[in-house]
Amino acid sequence: MDDYQIDETVDITDVVCPVTFVKAKVALEELSEGQILAIRLNDGEPVQNVPRSMKEEGHKVLKLIDNTDSTYTLIVRKAGE
């Protein structure tokens, strides 16, 4: 069992890079430090770029879940400002 509770979810499967990261970042900015965001994203560029970009921004990638339908769910904990 994972030791986190998801505070918010955003689905970015309807957009393409680089808008995927922008939408994910905006959703994360609305959360408080330490809160958890679940990001549903497509396979390919989004799943390669969004987790890396989140780490570069200083956030903690907790998990990447393969939904087995060509999408993934990325679980991210917001870092402090």
N, CA, C and O atoms as a Maestro MAE file, in Angstrom:
{
 s_m_m2io_version
 :::
 2.0.0
}

f_m_ct {
 s_m_title
 :::
 protein
 m_atom[324] {
  # First column is atom index #
  i_m_mmod_type
  r_m_x_coord
  r_m_y_coord
  r_m_z_coord
  i_m_residue_number
  s_m_chain_name
  s_m_pdb_residue_name
  s_m_pdb_atom_name
  i_m_atomic_number
  :::
  1 25 0.844 -1.193 0.000 1 A "MET " " N  " 7
  2 3 0.000 0.000 0.000 1 A "MET " " CA " 6
  3 2 0.884 1.249 0.000 1 A "MET " " C  " 6
  4 15 1.838 1.345 0.772 1 A "MET " " O  " 8
  5 25 0.562 2.181 -0.854 2 A "ASP " " N  " 7
  6 3 1.342 3.408 -0.931 2 A "ASP " " CA " 6
  7 2 0.977 4.329 0.222 2 A "ASP " " C  " 6
  8 15 -0.164 4.337 0.682 2 A "ASP " " O  " 8
  9 25 1.955 5.109 0.690 3 A "ASP " " N  " 7
  10 3 1.738 5.960 1.858 3 A "ASP " " CA " 6
  11 2 1.503 7.414 1.473 3 A "ASP " " C  " 6
  12 15 2.166 8.318 1.980 3 A "ASP " " O  " 8
  13 25 0.557 7.625 0.576 4 A "TYR " " N  " 7
  14 3 0.191 8.985 0.184 4 A "TYR " " CA " 6
  15 2 -1.274 9.016 -0.213 4 A "TYR " " C  " 6
  16 15 -1.865 8.004 -0.591 4 A "TYR " " O  " 8
  17 25 -1.836 10.208 -0.116 5 A "GLN " " N  " 7
  18 3 -3.221 10.418 -0.524 5 A "GLN " " CA " 6
  19 2 -3.223 11.481 -1.604 5 A "GLN " " C  " 6
  20 15 -2.615 12.538 -1.437 5 A "GLN " " O  " 8
  21 25 -3.895 11.214 -2.702 6 A "ILE " " N  " 7
  22 3 -3.928 12.155 -3.820 6 A "ILE " " CA " 6
  23 2 -4.868 13.309 -3.485 6 A "ILE " " C  " 6
  24 15 -6.027 13.103 -3.125 6 A "ILE " " O  " 8
  25 25 -4.340 14.534 -3.610 7 A "ASP " " N  " 7
  26 3 -5.120 15.733 -3.298 7 A "ASP " " CA " 6
  27 2 -5.852 16.285 -4.511 7 A "ASP " " C  " 6
  28 15 -6.923 16.875 -4.376 7 A "ASP " " O  " 8
  29 25 -5.280 16.096 -5.698 8 A "GLU " " N  " 7
  30 3 -5.877 16.649 -6.918 8 A "GLU " " CA " 6
  31 2 -5.450 15.784 -8.102 8 A "GLU " " C  " 6
  32 15 -4.400 15.141 -8.076 8 A "GLU " " O  " 8
  33 25 -6.281 15.782 -9.132 9 A "THR " " N  " 7
  34 3 -5.984 15.018 -10.348 9 A "THR " " CA " 6
  35 2 -6.176 15.922 -11.553 9 A "THR " " C  " 6
  36 15 -7.107 16.725 -11.603 9 A "THR " " O  " 8
  37 25 -5.276 15.778 -12.530 10 A "VAL " " N  " 7
  38 3 -5.408 16.526 -13.776 10 A "VAL " " CA " 6
  39 2 -5.186 15.541 -14.933 10 A "VAL " " C  " 6
  40 15 -4.286 14.702 -14.891 10 A "VAL " " O  " 8
  41 25 -6.023 15.664 -15.956 11 A "ASP " " N  " 7
  42 3 -5.927 14.810 -17.145 11 A "ASP " " CA " 6
  43 2 -5.384 15.659 -18.287 11 A "ASP " " C  " 6
  44 15 -6.042 16.594 -18.742 11 A "ASP " " O  " 8
  45 25 -4.180 15.329 -18.750 12 A "ILE " " N  " 7
  46 3 -3.572 16.095 -19.845 12 A "ILE " " CA " 6
  47 2 -3.431 15.237 -21.102 12 A "ILE " " C  " 6
  48 15 -2.568 15.491 -21.942 12 A "ILE " " O  " 8
  49 25 -4.283 14.223 -21.223 13 A "THR " " N  " 7
  50 3 -4.222 13.348 -22.391 13 A "THR " " CA " 6
  51 2 -4.757 14.031 -23.648 13 A "THR " " C  " 6
  52 15 -4.581 13.517 -24.753 13 A "THR " " O  " 8
  53 25 -5.406 15.180 -23.489 14 A "ASP " " N  " 7
  54 3 -5.992 15.874 -24.635 14 A "ASP " " CA " 6
  55 2 -5.084 16.952 -25.214 14 A "ASP " " C  " 6
  56 15 -5.488 17.671 -26.128 14 A "ASP " " O  " 8
  57 25 -3.858 17.076 -24.695 15 A "VAL " " N  " 7
  58 3 -2.932 18.093 -25.199 15 A "VAL " " CA " 6
  59 2 -1.601 17.452 -25.574 15 A "VAL " " C  " 6
  60 15 -1.319 16.317 -25.190 15 A "VAL " " O  " 8
  61 25 -0.781 18.189 -26.331 16 A "VAL " " N  " 7
  62 3 0.518 17.674 -26.771 16 A "VAL " " CA " 6
  63 2 1.645 18.516 -26.186 16 A "VAL " " C  " 6
  64 15 1.425 19.644 -25.746 16 A "VAL " " O  " 8
  65 25 2.840 17.964 -26.185 17 A "CYS " " N  " 7
  66 3 4.024 18.686 -25.690 17 A "CYS " " CA " 6
  67 2 4.242 19.937 -26.521 17 A "CYS " " C  " 6
  68 15 4.006 19.897 -27.728 17 A "CYS " " O  " 8
  69 25 4.677 21.041 -25.943 18 A "PRO " " N  " 7
  70 3 5.054 21.246 -24.547 18 A "PRO " " CA " 6
  71 2 3.891 21.673 -23.652 18 A "PRO " " C  " 6
  72 15 4.102 21.960 -22.474 18 A "PRO " " O  " 8
  73 25 2.683 21.721 -24.181 19 A "VAL " " N  " 7
  74 3 1.541 22.151 -23.381 19 A "VAL " " CA " 6
  75 2 1.267 21.176 -22.236 19 A "VAL " " C  " 6
  76 15 0.717 21.570 -21.208 19 A "VAL " " O  " 8
  77 25 1.644 19.912 -22.406 20 A "THR " " N  " 7
  78 3 1.429 18.925 -21.349 20 A "THR " " CA " 6
  79 2 2.091 19.372 -20.049 20 A "THR " " C  " 6
  80 15 1.460 19.345 -18.992 20 A "THR " " O  " 8
  81 25 3.352 19.782 -20.119 21 A "PHE " " N  " 7
  82 3 4.059 20.205 -18.906 21 A "PHE " " CA " 6
  83 2 3.459 21.488 -18.353 21 A "PHE " " C  " 6
  84 15 3.339 21.643 -17.137 21 A "PHE " " O  " 8
  85 25 3.085 22.398 -19.223 22 A "VAL " " N  " 7
  86 3 2.504 23.669 -18.775 22 A "VAL " " CA " 6
  87 2 1.229 23.405 -17.982 22 A "VAL " " C  " 6
  88 15 1.046 23.966 -16.902 22 A "VAL " " O  " 8
  89 25 0.345 22.555 -18.506 23 A "LYS " " N  " 7
  90 3 -0.908 22.248 -17.803 23 A "LYS " " CA " 6
  91 2 -0.643 21.548 -16.479 23 A "LYS " " C  " 6
  92 15 -1.307 21.832 -15.482 23 A "LYS " " O  " 8
  93 25 0.321 20.634 -16.462 24 A "ALA " " N  " 7
  94 3 0.669 19.922 -15.227 24 A "ALA " " CA " 6
  95 2 1.251 20.895 -14.206 24 A "ALA " " C  " 6
  96 15 0.931 20.820 -13.019 24 A "ALA " " O  " 8
  97 25 2.104 21.805 -14.665 25 A "LYS " " N  " 7
  98 3 2.732 22.773 -13.760 25 A "LYS " " CA " 6
  99 2 1.688 23.713 -13.163 25 A "LYS " " C  " 6
  100 15 1.742 24.016 -11.971 25 A "LYS " " O  " 8
  101 25 0.746 24.173 -13.970 26 A "VAL " " N  " 7
  102 3 -0.313 25.062 -13.484 26 A "VAL " " CA " 6
  103 2 -1.152 24.341 -12.419 26 A "VAL " " C  " 6
  104 15 -1.489 24.927 -11.390 26 A "VAL " " O  " 8
  105 25 -1.479 23.097 -12.665 27 A "ALA " " N  " 7
  106 3 -2.262 22.330 -11.687 27 A "ALA " " CA " 6
  107 2 -1.487 22.170 -10.385 27 A "ALA " " C  " 6
  108 15 -2.067 22.253 -9.302 27 A "ALA " " O  " 8
  109 25 -0.180 21.939 -10.484 28 A "LEU " " N  " 7
  110 3 0.648 21.773 -9.291 28 A "LEU " " CA " 6
  111 2 0.778 23.077 -8.522 28 A "LEU " " C  " 6
  112 15 0.825 23.069 -7.292 28 A "LEU " " O  " 8
  113 25 0.837 24.206 -9.238 29 A "GLU " " N  " 7
  114 3 0.958 25.508 -8.588 29 A "GLU " " CA " 6
  115 2 -0.249 25.835 -7.714 29 A "GLU " " C  " 6
  116 15 -0.140 26.625 -6.776 29 A "GLU " " O  " 8
  117 25 -1.393 25.236 -8.016 30 A "GLU " " N  " 7
  118 3 -2.601 25.484 -7.240 30 A "GLU " " CA " 6
  119 2 -2.616 24.727 -5.914 30 A "GLU " " C  " 6
  120 15 -3.466 24.984 -5.061 30 A "GLU " " O  " 8
  121 25 -1.682 23.799 -5.739 31 A "LEU " " N  " 7
  122 3 -1.607 23.011 -4.519 31 A "LEU " " CA " 6
  123 2 -0.650 23.638 -3.517 31 A "LEU " " C  " 6
  124 15 0.176 24.480 -3.869 31 A "LEU " " O  " 8
  125 25 -0.774 23.218 -2.271 32 A "SER " " N  " 7
  126 3 0.142 23.659 -1.224 32 A "SER " " CA " 6
  127 2 1.346 22.723 -1.187 32 A "SER " " C  " 6
  128 15 1.298 21.601 -1.691 32 A "SER " " O  " 8
  129 25 2.413 23.206 -0.585 33 A "GLU " " N  " 7
  130 3 3.625 22.400 -0.432 33 A "GLU " " CA " 6
  131 2 3.285 21.069 0.234 33 A "GLU " " C  " 6
  132 15 2.569 21.023 1.234 33 A "GLU " " O  " 8
  133 25 3.814 19.989 -0.341 34 A "GLY " " N  " 7
  134 3 3.611 18.661 0.216 34 A "GLY " " CA " 6
  135 2 2.373 17.942 -0.276 34 A "GLY " " C  " 6
  136 15 2.216 16.748 -0.023 34 A "GLY " " O  " 8
  137 25 1.484 18.642 -0.979 35 A "GLN " " N  " 7
  138 3 0.291 17.981 -1.497 35 A "GLN " " CA " 6
  139 2 0.652 17.132 -2.711 35 A "GLN " " C  " 6
  140 15 1.698 17.320 -3.332 35 A "GLN " " O  " 8
  141 25 -0.234 16.198 -3.034 36 A "ILE " " N  " 7
  142 3 0.017 15.208 -4.080 36 A "ILE " " CA " 6
  143 2 -0.902 15.452 -5.276 36 A "ILE " " C  " 6
  144 15 -2.111 15.634 -5.128 36 A "ILE " " O  " 8
  145 25 -0.297 15.451 -6.460 37 A "LEU " " N  " 7
  146 3 -1.039 15.601 -7.716 37 A "LEU " " CA " 6
  147 2 -0.891 14.334 -8.539 37 A "LEU " " C  " 6
  148 15 0.212 13.814 -8.704 37 A "LEU " " O  " 8
  149 25 -2.008 13.843 -9.054 38 A "ALA " " N  " 7
  150 3 -2.004 12.724 -9.999 38 A "ALA " " CA " 6
  151 2 -2.215 13.309 -11.388 38 A "ALA " " C  " 6
  152 15 -3.187 14.027 -11.624 38 A "ALA " " O  " 8
  153 25 -1.310 13.002 -12.303 39 A "ILE " " N  " 7
  154 3 -1.369 13.540 -13.661 39 A "ILE " " CA " 6
  155 2 -1.547 12.378 -14.629 39 A "ILE " " C  " 6
  156 15 -0.690 11.499 -14.721 39 A "ILE " " O  " 8
  157 25 -2.664 12.380 -15.346 40 A "ARG " " N  " 7
  158 3 -2.891 11.339 -16.361 40 A "ARG " " CA " 6
  159 2 -2.334 11.861 -17.680 40 A "ARG " " C  " 6
  160 15 -2.719 12.936 -18.137 40 A "ARG " " O  " 8
  161 25 -1.424 11.096 -18.293 41 A "LEU " " N  " 7
  162 3 -0.781 11.545 -19.517 41 A "LEU " " CA " 6
  163 2 -0.618 10.399 -20.495 41 A "LEU " " C  " 6
  164 15 -0.684 9.227 -20.125 41 A "LEU " " O  " 8
  165 25 -0.404 10.757 -21.738 42 A "ASN " " N  " 7
  166 3 -0.249 9.775 -22.810 42 A "ASN " " CA " 6
  167 2 1.157 9.185 -22.825 42 A "ASN " " C  " 6
  168 15 2.108 9.752 -22.288 42 A "ASN " " O  " 8
  169 25 1.244 8.025 -23.464 43 A "ASP " " N  " 7
  170 3 2.530 7.392 -23.721 43 A "ASP " " CA " 6
  171 2 3.291 8.255 -24.734 43 A "ASP " " C  " 6
  172 15 2.698 9.109 -25.392 43 A "ASP " " O  " 8
  173 25 4.582 8.035 -24.856 44 A "GLY " " N  " 7
  174 3 5.396 8.788 -25.818 44 A "GLY " " CA " 6
  175 2 6.051 9.992 -25.180 44 A "GLY " " C  " 6
  176 15 6.547 9.915 -24.055 44 A "GLY " " O  " 8
  177 25 6.055 11.109 -25.896 45 A "GLU " " N  " 7
  178 3 6.716 12.316 -25.401 45 A "GLU " " CA " 6
  179 2 6.239 12.757 -24.011 45 A "GLU " " C  " 6
  180 15 7.076 13.064 -23.162 45 A "GLU " " O  " 8
  181 25 4.929 12.801 -23.750 46 A "PRO " " N  " 7
  182 3 4.502 13.253 -22.423 46 A "PRO " " CA " 6
  183 2 5.082 12.418 -21.280 46 A "PRO " " C  " 6
  184 15 5.550 12.972 -20.285 46 A "PRO " " O  " 8
  185 25 5.055 11.102 -21.415 47 A "VAL " " N  " 7
  186 3 5.537 10.257 -20.326 47 A "VAL " " CA " 6
  187 2 7.064 10.323 -20.198 47 A "VAL " " C  " 6
  188 15 7.611 10.005 -19.142 47 A "VAL " " O  " 8
  189 25 7.741 10.728 -21.254 48 A "GLN " " N  " 7
  190 3 9.188 10.906 -21.192 48 A "GLN " " CA " 6
  191 2 9.544 12.271 -20.610 48 A "GLN " " C  " 6
  192 15 10.478 12.381 -19.816 48 A "GLN " " O  " 8
  193 25 8.812 13.301 -20.994 49 A "ASN " " N  " 7
  194 3 9.186 14.674 -20.653 49 A "ASN " " CA " 6
  195 2 8.604 15.208 -19.344 49 A "ASN " " C  " 6
  196 15 9.304 15.891 -18.596 49 A "ASN " " O  " 8
  197 25 7.349 14.912 -19.057 50 A "VAL " " N  " 7
  198 3 6.713 15.505 -17.876 50 A "VAL " " CA " 6
  199 2 7.382 15.054 -16.572 50 A "VAL " " C  " 6
  200 15 7.681 15.903 -15.732 50 A "VAL " " O  " 8
  201 25 7.628 13.750 -16.369 51 A "PRO " " N  " 7
  202 3 8.311 13.369 -15.117 51 A "PRO " " CA " 6
  203 2 9.684 14.023 -14.968 51 A "PRO " " C  " 6
  204 15 10.039 14.474 -13.879 51 A "PRO " " O  " 8
  205 25 10.448 14.077 -16.042 52 A "ARG " " N  " 7
  206 3 11.773 14.706 -16.000 52 A "ARG " " CA " 6
  207 2 11.653 16.190 -15.660 52 A "ARG " " C  " 6
  208 15 12.418 16.707 -14.845 52 A "ARG " " O  " 8
  209 25 10.709 16.865 -16.275 53 A "SER " " N  " 7
  210 3 10.514 18.295 -16.017 53 A "SER " " CA " 6
  211 2 10.071 18.544 -14.582 53 A "SER " " C  " 6
  212 15 10.491 19.526 -13.970 53 A "SER " " O  " 8
  213 25 9.232 17.675 -14.039 54 A "MET " " N  " 7
  214 3 8.795 17.822 -12.645 54 A "MET " " CA " 6
  215 2 9.998 17.710 -11.700 54 A "MET " " C  " 6
  216 15 10.127 18.485 -10.751 54 A "MET " " O  " 8
  217 25 10.868 16.743 -11.969 55 A "LYS " " N  " 7
  218 3 12.071 16.578 -11.144 55 A "LYS " " CA " 6
  219 2 12.969 17.803 -11.258 55 A "LYS " " C  " 6
  220 15 13.512 18.274 -10.259 55 A "LYS " " O  " 8
  221 25 13.126 18.320 -12.480 56 A "GLU " " N  " 7
  222 3 13.960 19.508 -12.693 56 A "GLU " " CA " 6
  223 2 13.411 20.719 -11.941 56 A "GLU " " C  " 6
  224 15 14.175 21.592 -11.529 56 A "GLU " " O  " 8
  225 25 12.100 20.774 -11.762 57 A "GLU " " N  " 7
  226 3 11.458 21.867 -11.018 57 A "GLU " " CA " 6
  227 2 11.610 21.670 -9.507 57 A "GLU " " C  " 6
  228 15 11.257 22.552 -8.723 57 A "GLU " " O  " 8
  229 25 12.135 20.511 -9.104 58 A "GLY " " N  " 7
  230 3 12.366 20.241 -7.693 58 A "GLY " " CA " 6
  231 2 11.275 19.441 -7.003 58 A "GLY " " C  " 6
  232 15 11.340 19.223 -5.793 58 A "GLY " " O  " 8
  233 25 10.271 19.000 -7.755 59 A "HIS " " N  " 7
  234 3 9.185 18.224 -7.168 59 A "HIS " " CA " 6
  235 2 9.582 16.756 -7.073 59 A "HIS " " C  " 6
  236 15 10.503 16.311 -7.757 59 A "HIS " " O  " 8
  237 25 8.893 16.014 -6.233 60 A "LYS " " N  " 7
  238 3 9.209 14.612 -5.989 60 A "LYS " " CA " 6
  239 2 8.264 13.715 -6.779 60 A "LYS " " C  " 6
  240 15 7.059 13.704 -6.525 60 A "LYS " " O  " 8
  241 25 8.800 12.965 -7.732 61 A "VAL " " N  " 7
  242 3 8.003 11.989 -8.470 61 A "VAL " " CA " 6
  243 2 7.907 10.743 -7.599 61 A "VAL " " C  " 6
  244 15 8.912 10.084 -7.329 61 A "VAL " " O  " 8
  245 25 6.703 10.428 -7.167 62 A "LEU " " N  " 7
  246 3 6.490 9.295 -6.269 62 A "LEU " " CA " 6
  247 2 6.286 7.986 -7.014 62 A "LEU " " C  " 6
  248 15 6.754 6.932 -6.585 62 A "LEU " " O  " 8
  249 25 5.579 8.070 -8.141 63 A "LYS " " N  " 7
  250 3 5.246 6.841 -8.850 63 A "LYS " " CA " 6
  251 2 4.788 7.154 -10.271 63 A "LYS " " C  " 6
  252 15 4.208 8.208 -10.533 63 A "LYS " " O  " 8
  253 25 5.057 6.222 -11.181 64 A "LEU " " N  " 7
  254 3 4.542 6.295 -12.547 64 A "LEU " " CA " 6
  255 2 3.813 4.984 -12.792 64 A "LEU " " C  " 6
  256 15 4.421 3.913 -12.788 64 A "LEU " " O  " 8
  257 25 2.517 5.077 -13.003 65 A "ILE " " N  " 7
  258 3 1.669 3.891 -13.136 65 A "ILE " " CA " 6
  259 2 1.256 3.711 -14.592 65 A "ILE " " C  " 6
  260 15 0.732 4.636 -15.212 65 A "ILE " " O  " 8
  261 25 1.493 2.522 -15.135 66 A "ASP " " N  " 7
  262 3 1.056 2.181 -16.487 66 A "ASP " " CA " 6
  263 2 -0.407 1.758 -16.403 66 A "ASP " " C  " 6
  264 15 -0.730 0.748 -15.777 66 A "ASP " " O  " 8
  265 25 -1.284 2.523 -17.027 67 A "ASN " " N  " 7
  266 3 -2.716 2.230 -16.988 67 A "ASN " " CA " 6
  267 2 -3.140 1.159 -17.990 67 A "ASN " " C  " 6
  268 15 -4.315 0.799 -18.058 67 A "ASN " " O  " 8
  269 25 -2.188 0.652 -18.764 68 A "THR " " N  " 7
  270 3 -2.392 -0.394 -19.783 68 A "THR " " CA " 6
  271 2 -3.377 -0.008 -20.891 68 A "THR " " C  " 6
  272 15 -3.943 -0.879 -21.552 68 A "THR " " O  " 8
  273 25 -3.581 1.303 -21.092 69 A "ASP " " N  " 7
  274 3 -4.437 1.769 -22.186 69 A "ASP " " CA " 6
  275 2 -3.728 2.883 -22.964 69 A "ASP " " C  " 6
  276 15 -4.366 3.785 -23.506 69 A "ASP " " O  " 8
  277 25 -2.399 2.799 -23.004 70 A "SER " " N  " 7
  278 3 -1.545 3.803 -23.653 70 A "SER " " CA " 6
  279 2 -1.515 5.122 -22.889 70 A "SER " " C  " 6
  280 15 -1.099 6.145 -23.433 70 A "SER " " O  " 8
  281 25 -1.957 5.105 -21.624 71 A "THR " " N  " 7
  282 3 -1.825 6.275 -20.761 71 A "THR " " CA " 6
  283 2 -1.107 5.855 -19.482 71 A "THR " " C  " 6
  284 15 -1.022 4.673 -19.150 71 A "THR " " O  " 8
  285 25 -0.599 6.853 -18.783 72 A "TYR " " N  " 7
  286 3 0.084 6.643 -17.513 72 A "TYR " " CA " 6
  287 2 -0.479 7.623 -16.499 72 A "TYR " " C  " 6
  288 15 -1.051 8.649 -16.868 72 A "TYR " " O  " 8
  289 25 -0.315 7.307 -15.227 73 A "THR " " N  " 7
  290 3 -0.643 8.233 -14.162 73 A "THR " " CA " 6
  291 2 0.636 8.516 -13.395 73 A "THR " " C  " 6
  292 15 1.255 7.616 -12.827 73 A "THR " " O  " 8
  293 25 1.018 9.780 -13.390 74 A "LEU " " N  " 7
  294 3 2.215 10.230 -12.703 74 A "LEU " " CA " 6
  295 2 1.790 10.830 -11.366 74 A "LEU " " C  " 6
  296 15 0.932 11.711 -11.322 74 A "LEU " " O  " 8
  297 25 2.391 10.352 -10.279 75 A "ILE " " N  " 7
  298 3 2.069 10.834 -8.947 75 A "ILE " " CA " 6
  299 2 3.232 11.720 -8.473 75 A "ILE " " C  " 6
  300 15 4.368 11.258 -8.370 75 A "ILE " " O  " 8
  301 25 2.935 12.998 -8.186 76 A "VAL " " N  " 7
  302 3 3.971 13.979 -7.857 76 A "VAL " " CA " 6
  303 2 3.635 14.696 -6.534 76 A "VAL " " C  " 6
  304 15 2.497 15.110 -6.312 76 A "VAL " " O  " 8
  305 25 4.651 14.833 -5.662 77 A "ARG " " N  " 7
  306 3 4.487 15.618 -4.429 77 A "ARG " " CA " 6
  307 2 5.090 16.991 -4.674 77 A "ARG " " C  " 6
  308 15 6.237 17.112 -5.104 77 A "ARG " " O  " 8
  309 25 4.295 18.035 -4.391 78 A "LYS " " N  " 7
  310 3 4.759 19.405 -4.613 78 A "LYS " " CA " 6
  311 2 5.863 19.769 -3.630 78 A "LYS " " C  " 6
  312 15 5.744 19.541 -2.426 78 A "LYS " " O  " 8
  313 25 6.930 20.333 -4.161 79 A "ALA " " N  " 7
  314 3 8.045 20.779 -3.341 79 A "ALA " " CA " 6
  315 2 7.752 22.165 -2.759 79 A "ALA " " C  " 6
  316 15 6.833 22.854 -3.201 79 A "ALA " " O  " 8
  317 25 8.532 22.552 -1.781 80 A "GLY " " N  " 7
  318 3 8.398 23.879 -1.189 80 A "GLY " " CA " 6
  319 2 8.829 24.956 -2.151 80 A "GLY " " C  " 6
  320 15 9.597 24.712 -3.082 80 A "GLY " " O  " 8
  321 25 8.332 26.138 -1.919 81 A "GLU " " N  " 7
  322 3 8.645 27.284 -2.795 81 A "GLU " " CA " 6
  323 2 10.058 27.774 -2.568 81 A "GLU " " C  " 6
  324 15 10.492 28.727 -3.215 81 A "GLU " " O  " 8
  :::
 }
 m_bond[323] {
  # First column is bond index #
  i_m_from
  i_m_to
  i_m_order
  :::
  1 1 2 1
  2 2 3 1
  3 3 4 2
  4 3 5 1
  5 5 6 1
  6 6 7 1
  7 7 8 2
  8 7 9 1
  9 9 10 1
  10 10 11 1
  11 11 12 2
  12 11 13 1
  13 13 14 1
  14 14 15 1
  15 15 16 2
  16 15 17 1
  17 17 18 1
  18 18 19 1
  19 19 20 2
  20 19 21 1
  21 21 22 1
  22 22 23 1
  23 23 24 2
  24 23 25 1
  25 25 26 1
  26 26 27 1
  27 27 28 2
  28 27 29 1
  29 29 30 1
  30 30 31 1
  31 31 32 2
  32 31 33 1
  33 33 34 1
  34 34 35 1
  35 35 36 2
  36 35 37 1
  37 37 38 1
  38 38 39 1
  39 39 40 2
  40 39 41 1
  41 41 42 1
  42 42 43 1
  43 43 44 2
  44 43 45 1
  45 45 46 1
  46 46 47 1
  47 47 48 2
  48 47 49 1
  49 49 50 1
  50 50 51 1
  51 51 52 2
  52 51 53 1
  53 53 54 1
  54 54 55 1
  55 55 56 2
  56 55 57 1
  57 57 58 1
  58 58 59 1
  59 59 60 2
  60 59 61 1
  61 61 62 1
  62 62 63 1
  63 63 64 2
  64 63 65 1
  65 65 66 1
  66 66 67 1
  67 67 68 2
  68 67 69 1
  69 69 70 1
  70 70 71 1
  71 71 72 2
  72 71 73 1
  73 73 74 1
  74 74 75 1
  75 75 76 2
  76 75 77 1
  77 77 78 1
  78 78 79 1
  79 79 80 2
  80 79 81 1
  81 81 82 1
  82 82 83 1
  83 83 84 2
  84 83 85 1
  85 85 86 1
  86 86 87 1
  87 87 88 2
  88 87 89 1
  89 89 90 1
  90 90 91 1
  91 91 92 2
  92 91 93 1
  93 93 94 1
  94 94 95 1
  95 95 96 2
  96 95 97 1
  97 97 98 1
  98 98 99 1
  99 99 100 2
  100 99 101 1
  101 101 102 1
  102 102 103 1
  103 103 104 2
  104 103 105 1
  105 105 106 1
  106 106 107 1
  107 107 108 2
  108 107 109 1
  109 109 110 1
  110 110 111 1
  111 111 112 2
  112 111 113 1
  113 113 114 1
  114 114 115 1
  115 115 116 2
  116 115 117 1
  117 117 118 1
  118 118 119 1
  119 119 120 2
  120 119 121 1
  121 121 122 1
  122 122 123 1
  123 123 124 2
  124 123 125 1
  125 125 126 1
  126 126 127 1
  127 127 128 2
  128 127 129 1
  129 129 130 1
  130 130 131 1
  131 131 132 2
  132 131 133 1
  133 133 134 1
  134 134 135 1
  135 135 136 2
  136 135 137 1
  137 137 138 1
  138 138 139 1
  139 139 140 2
  140 139 141 1
  141 141 142 1
  142 142 143 1
  143 143 144 2
  144 143 145 1
  145 145 146 1
  146 146 147 1
  147 147 148 2
  148 147 149 1
  149 149 150 1
  150 150 151 1
  151 151 152 2
  152 151 153 1
  153 153 154 1
  154 154 155 1
  155 155 156 2
  156 155 157 1
  157 157 158 1
  158 158 159 1
  159 159 160 2
  160 159 161 1
  161 161 162 1
  162 162 163 1
  163 163 164 2
  164 163 165 1
  165 165 166 1
  166 166 167 1
  167 167 168 2
  168 167 169 1
  169 169 170 1
  170 170 171 1
  171 171 172 2
  172 171 173 1
  173 173 174 1
  174 174 175 1
  175 175 176 2
  176 175 177 1
  177 177 178 1
  178 178 179 1
  179 179 180 2
  180 179 181 1
  181 181 182 1
  182 182 183 1
  183 183 184 2
  184 183 185 1
  185 185 186 1
  186 186 187 1
  187 187 188 2
  188 187 189 1
  189 189 190 1
  190 190 191 1
  191 191 192 2
  192 191 193 1
  193 193 194 1
  194 194 195 1
  195 195 196 2
  196 195 197 1
  197 197 198 1
  198 198 199 1
  199 199 200 2
  200 199 201 1
  201 201 202 1
  202 202 203 1
  203 203 204 2
  204 203 205 1
  205 205 206 1
  206 206 207 1
  207 207 208 2
  208 207 209 1
  209 209 210 1
  210 210 211 1
  211 211 212 2
  212 211 213 1
  213 213 214 1
  214 214 215 1
  215 215 216 2
  216 215 217 1
  217 217 218 1
  218 218 219 1
  219 219 220 2
  220 219 221 1
  221 221 222 1
  222 222 223 1
  223 223 224 2
  224 223 225 1
  225 225 226 1
  226 226 227 1
  227 227 228 2
  228 227 229 1
  229 229 230 1
  230 230 231 1
  231 231 232 2
  232 231 233 1
  233 233 234 1
  234 234 235 1
  235 235 236 2
  236 235 237 1
  237 237 238 1
  238 238 239 1
  239 239 240 2
  240 239 241 1
  241 241 242 1
  242 242 243 1
  243 243 244 2
  244 243 245 1
  245 245 246 1
  246 246 247 1
  247 247 248 2
  248 247 249 1
  249 249 250 1
  250 250 251 1
  251 251 252 2
  252 251 253 1
  253 253 254 1
  254 254 255 1
  255 255 256 2
  256 255 257 1
  257 257 258 1
  258 258 259 1
  259 259 260 2
  260 259 261 1
  261 261 262 1
  262 262 263 1
  263 263 264 2
  264 263 265 1
  265 265 266 1
  266 266 267 1
  267 267 268 2
  268 267 269 1
  269 269 270 1
  270 270 271 1
  271 271 272 2
  272 271 273 1
  273 273 274 1
  274 274 275 1
  275 275 276 2
  276 275 277 1
  277 277 278 1
  278 278 279 1
  279 279 280 2
  280 279 281 1
  281 281 282 1
  282 282 283 1
  283 283 284 2
  284 283 285 1
  285 285 286 1
  286 286 287 1
  287 287 288 2
  288 287 289 1
  289 289 290 1
  290 290 291 1
  291 291 292 2
  292 291 293 1
  293 293 294 1
  294 294 295 1
  295 295 296 2
  296 295 297 1
  297 297 298 1
  298 298 299 1
  299 299 300 2
  300 299 301 1
  301 301 302 1
  302 302 303 1
  303 303 304 2
  304 303 305 1
  305 305 306 1
  306 306 307 1
  307 307 308 2
  308 307 309 1
  309 309 310 1
  310 310 311 1
  311 311 312 2
  312 311 313 1
  313 313 314 1
  314 314 315 1
  315 315 316 2
  316 315 317 1
  317 317 318 1
  318 318 319 1
  319 319 320 2
  320 319 321 1
  321 321 322 1
  322 322 323 1
  323 323 324 2
  :::
 }
}
